[in-house]
Amino acid sequence: MYFQLVNRKKRCLTLDLKQAAGVSAFMRLVATADVILEGFRPGVGDKLGIGCQAVCAINPRIVYCAIIGYGQEGPYRDRPGHDLNYTVSGHD
């Protein structure tokens, strides 16, 4: 029931962003999108070719939002983080 509530009227698509065809399909979607919301570790979007600069070159009006578990800088920046394992910055 919860899944249905939070995903009502959403459409799903799976892309392999490690393949050129996946990146190409993503960029076609970017051209008409309003917002990109990504949750990669810092630098992963750029490595895949879908970082903020690449996306904004296709669609300069897009809002690009990166949700990063442990921040862009600091000792834990490269750790994956999702939902419950986020911590308050500066606290161990």
Residue pairs with C-beta under 8 A, 6 or more apart in sequence:
13 29
15 22
15 23
15 25
15 26
16 22
17 23
17 26
17 48
17 49
17 50
18 48
23 48
23 49
23 50
26 50
27 50
27 54
27 55
27 58
30 36
30 50
30 55
30 58
30 59
30 62
31 58
31 59
32 59
33 59
33 62
34 61
34 62
34 63
35 62
35 63
35 64
35 65
36 55
36 62
36 63
36 64
36 65
37 65
37 67
38 45
38 50
38 64
38 65
38 66
38 67
39 66
39 67
39 68
39 69
39 82
40 48
40 66
40 68
41 68
41 69
41 77
41 78
41 79
41 80
42 68
42 72
42 77
42 78
45 51
45 52
45 66
46 52
46 53
46 54
52 64
52 66
55 62
55 64
56 62
56 64
68 77
68 81
69 76
69 79
69 80
69 81
69 82
69 85
69 86
70 76
70 77
70 79
70 81
70 86
70 87
70 89
71 77
71 89
74 89
76 87
